[in-house]
Amino acid sequence: MLPQQQFQEAINLIPGLAWSARPDGQIDFFNRRWLEYTGFTLEQAVGSGWLAVVHPDDRASLENYWRSKVVSGDAGEIEVRLRRSDGVYRSFLCRGVPLSDGGGKLVKWYGQTTDIEDRKQAEQKLRQSEAYLAEAQRLSRTGSFGWNVATGELIWSDETFCIVGYDRTIKPTLELVFKRIHPEDVGYVKQTLDRVTREETNLDFEHRLLMPDGSVKHVHVLARPVKTEAGALEFIGAVMDITERKQAAETLRASEQLARGQVEALKKTLDELAKESDPDRLVEHVLRTIAAKFNAFREFERLPAFV
């Protein structure tokens, strides 16, 4: 068997798709796996026939890239989609390396084409999952974070940056965190962090942030302790902006207090009316009772006498 034939037989045993080309870039050999994948015969594929299995949208860029490598004589790689024998396109990473003789003259190209479709799909699903997570965090105003207690290293999601009001290009640190914590809550937060790191327990508390524009945010922080492979303590958690909820609760409390005051004023008025025997003084009793209940004596004194 001739050396070239021995080489081709060896290449046929490679599990991947392999090929070789002349110095001018013309393909002169494809291994058995390449032919089985495409459904082509060697005669159909050699020369430039192989371009027929390249996705139409990738063909021009691949030709231009391969031509540039033939001119430069440098190794290279490029991602392309190749049509399978059943018509399905899959993504491949095509690598080509030059072989030179003792004098530095290029005498052959050898290449391998690796199926990366599964990896591409996994990457796409990961990107999609990350996009869904980011959108869910934005809608719920909940950010995520990681904290390495020993090193102080922090990792924030985009929504966490948004909640604390820092640019995403800034490296998060505990110092930056405490710059945002409301001065009246700093001591409480420090005590809470000291306790949970010492006891290695879950973190679950609320505090306020004082933003640069003077506004105040209320946040709820949840985290659980985990150990790294090296035994270092970390906290993985979430921070939720609950400002609107707090404001709504405060508005509700104020409304309930007002309603209770009105009910009490009405009861007091009815009690006074029940005691009054002079019909001409009923209106005066009503006004005086309501004014007294709402601390409006001064306004009431300005009213004209009814009797």
C-alpha positions in Angstrom: 0.0 0.0 0.0 1.4 3.4 -0.9 2.1 6.0 1.8 -0.8 8.2 0.6 -3.2 5.3 0.7 -2.0 4.3 4.2 -2.6 7.9 5.3 -6.1 8.0 3.9 -6.9 4.7 5.6 -5.7 6.1 8.9 -7.8 9.2 8.4 -10.9 7.1 7.7 -10.6 5.7 11.2 -10.8 9.2 12.8 -14.3 9.6 14.5 -14.6 13.2 13.3 -14.9 14.6 9.8 -11.5 15.1 8.2 -10.1 16.4 4.9 -7.0 17.4 3.1 -6.2 20.0 0.4 -3.5 20.9 -2.0 -1.4 24.1 -1.4 -3.8 26.1 -3.7 -6.7 25.2 -1.4 -8.4 22.7 -3.6 -9.8 19.8 -1.5 -8.4 16.5 -2.6 -9.6 14.1 0.1 -12.5 13.6 2.6 -12.6 10.8 5.1 -15.4 8.2 5.3 -17.2 10.0 8.1 -17.4 13.2 6.1 -18.9 11.4 3.1 -21.3 9.5 5.3 -22.6 12.7 6.9 -23.1 14.6 3.6 -24.1 11.6 1.5 -21.6 12.7 -1.2 -19.2 10.5 -3.0 -15.5 11.5 -3.0 -15.8 12.4 -6.7 -18.7 14.8 -5.9 -17.0 16.4 -3.0 -13.4 17.1 -4.1 -12.3 20.3 -5.7 -15.1 22.8 -4.9 -18.0 20.3 -5.0 -18.1 20.3 -1.2 -19.4 23.9 -1.1 -22.8 22.5 -2.1 -23.3 21.2 1.5 -22.5 24.6 3.1 -25.5 26.6 4.2 -26.2 29.3 1.5 -25.9 32.1 4.2 -22.4 30.8 5.2 -21.0 30.0 1.8 -19.6 33.4 0.8 -18.0 34.1 4.2 -16.4 30.6 4.3 -15.0 31.0 0.7 -13.5 34.4 1.6 -12.0 33.1 4.8 -10.5 30.0 3.2 -9.1 32.0 0.4 -7.4 34.4 2.9 -5.8 31.5 4.7 -4.5 29.9 1.5 -2.8 33.3 0.7 -1.4 33.8 4.2 -0.5 30.1 4.8 -1.7 30.5 8.4 -3.8 28.0 10.3 -7.4 29.0 11.0 -10.9 28.0 12.1 -14.4 29.1 11.3 -18.0 28.1 12.3 -20.3 27.0 9.4 -23.5 25.0 8.9 -23.2 21.9 6.8 -26.1 19.9 5.3 -26.6 16.4 6.5 -27.6 13.7 4.0 -31.2 14.0 5.2 -31.3 17.8 4.5 -30.8 18.9 8.1 -28.1 21.6 8.7 -25.9 21.4 11.8 -23.2 23.7 13.0 -19.5 22.7 12.7 -16.2 24.2 13.6 -13.8 23.8 10.7 -10.1 23.9 11.4 -7.3 23.9 8.8 -3.6 23.7 9.4 -0.7 23.9 6.8 2.1 21.4 6.4 5.4 22.7 5.1 8.5 20.9 3.9 12.0 21.4 5.3 12.5 24.5 3.3 9.3 26.2 4.6 7.3 25.6 1.5 3.6 24.8 2.0 2.9 21.4 0.6 -0.4 20.3 2.1 -3.4 21.4 4.1 -5.0 19.1 6.7 -8.3 19.8 8.5 -10.9 18.5 10.8 -14.6 19.5 10.9 -16.2 19.1 14.4 -19.9 18.9 15.1 -20.8 21.7 17.6 -24.5 21.7 17.1 -25.3 20.4 20.5 -23.0 22.9 22.1 -24.6 25.7 20.1 -28.1 24.7 21.2 -27.0 24.4 24.8 -25.5 27.9 24.6 -28.7 29.2 23.0 -30.8 27.7 25.7 -28.5 29.1 28.4 -28.7 32.6 26.8 -32.5 32.3 26.6 -32.7 31.1 30.2 -30.5 34.0 31.4 -32.6 36.4 29.4 -35.8 35.0 31.0 -34.2 35.3 34.4 -33.1 38.8 33.9 -36.6 39.8 32.7 -38.2 38.0 35.6 -35.9 39.8 38.0 -36.6 43.2 36.4 -40.4 42.6 36.6 -40.3 41.4 40.2 -37.6 44.0 41.2 -35.6 41.1 42.6 -31.9 40.9 42.1 -29.5 38.0 43.0 -26.1 38.1 44.5 -23.2 35.9 45.8 -20.9 36.9 48.6 -17.7 35.2 49.6 -17.2 36.0 53.3 -13.5 35.4 53.4 -12.5 37.5 50.4 -15.4 39.9 50.5 -16.0 39.3 46.8 -19.5 40.1 45.5 -21.3 39.0 42.4 -24.5 40.9 41.4 -27.1 40.4 38.8 -28.1 43.3 36.6 -31.2 43.9 38.6 -29.2 44.1 41.8 -27.0 46.9 40.3 -30.3 48.6 39.4 -31.7 48.3 42.9 -28.6 49.7 44.7 -28.1 52.3 42.0 -24.6 51.6 40.7 -23.4 51.3 37.1 -22.9 47.7 35.9 -19.3 48.4 35.0 -18.4 49.0 38.7 -17.0 46.1 40.7 -19.3 45.5 43.6 -17.8 45.7 47.1 -19.1 45.7 50.7 -17.9 49.3 51.0 -20.2 50.3 48.1 -23.1 48.4 49.8 -22.7 50.3 53.1 -22.5 53.6 51.2 -26.1 52.9 50.1 -27.5 51.7 53.4 -29.5 54.3 55.3 -27.3 55.8 58.2 -29.9 54.8 60.7 -29.8 51.1 59.6 -26.0 50.7 59.2 -25.5 49.4 62.8 -28.4 47.0 62.5 -27.1 45.6 59.1 -23.6 45.1 60.5 -24.9 43.2 63.5 -27.1 41.0 61.3 -24.2 40.2 59.0 -21.9 39.5 61.9 -24.4 37.1 63.4 -25.3 35.1 60.3 -21.6 34.7 59.3 -20.7 33.6 62.8 -23.6 31.2 63.1 -23.7 30.3 59.4 -27.4 30.7 59.3 -29.9 32.0 56.8 -30.2 35.7 56.1 -33.7 37.2 56.2 -34.2 40.8 57.0 -35.3 44.2 55.8 -33.5 47.6 55.8 -33.4 50.9 54.0 -31.2 52.4 51.3 -30.5 56.1 51.0 -30.1 56.9 47.3 -27.9 59.8 46.0 -31.0 61.8 45.1 -32.2 61.6 48.7 -34.9 59.1 48.1 -35.3 56.1 50.4 -35.7 52.5 49.2 -36.9 49.6 51.3 -35.2 46.2 50.5 -35.8 42.7 51.7 -32.6 40.5 51.7 -32.7 36.7 51.7 -29.7 34.4 51.5 -28.5 31.0 52.6 -25.0 29.9 53.5 -23.0 27.4 51.3 -19.5 26.0 51.4 -17.2 26.0 48.4 -15.1 22.9 47.5 -12.2 24.6 49.4 -14.5 25.0 52.5 -14.9 28.8 52.2 -18.2 30.3 53.4 -20.4 31.9 50.8 -23.9 33.3 50.8 -26.2 33.0 47.8 -29.2 35.1 47.9 -31.7 37.7 46.6 -32.5 41.3 47.3 -36.0 42.6 46.6 -37.1 46.3 46.2 -40.2 46.4 48.5 -40.5 50.2 48.5 -43.9 50.3 46.8 -45.2 47.6 49.1 -44.0 49.6 52.1 -45.5 52.8 50.8 -48.8 51.0 50.0 -48.9 49.5 53.5 -48.2 53.0 55.1 -51.0 54.5 53.0 -53.3 51.8 54.1 -52.5 52.3 57.8 -53.1 56.0 57.4 -56.4 55.4 55.7 -57.4 52.9 58.5 -56.5 55.4 61.2 -58.6 58.1 59.4 -61.5 55.7 59.1 -61.3 54.7 62.7 -61.2 58.4 63.7 -64.3 59.1 61.7 -66.2 56.2 63.2 -65.2 57.3 66.7 -66.2 60.9 65.9 -69.6 59.7 64.7 -70.1 57.6 67.8 -69.1 60.5 70.0 -71.5 62.8 68.2 -74.4 60.3 68.5 -73.7 60.0 72.2 -73.7 63.7 72.7 -76.9 64.1 70.7 -78.6 61.5 72.8 -77.8 63.6 75.9 -79.0 66.9 74.5 -82.6 67.8 75.3 -82.6 71.2 73.6 -83.1 70.7 69.8 -81.7 74.2 69.1 -78.3 73.1 70.4 -78.0 69.8 68.3 -76.0 71.4 65.4 -73.6 73.1 67.9 -73.0 69.7 69.6 -72.3 68.0 66.3 -69.8 70.6 65.2 -68.0 70.8 68.6 -67.7 67.0 68.8 -66.3 66.6 65.3 -63.9 69.5 65.8 -62.7 68.2 69.1 -62.1 64.7 67.7 -59.9 66.0 64.9 -58.1 68.6 67.0 -59.8 71.5 65.2 -60.8 73.6 68.1 -59.2 76.8 66.7 -61.1 76.4 63.5 -64.3 75.8 65.4 -63.8 78.9 67.5 -64.0 81.0 64.4 -67.5 79.7 63.7 -70.4 82.0 64.6 -72.6 81.1 67.6 -75.8 79.3 66.9 -77.6 80.4 70.1 
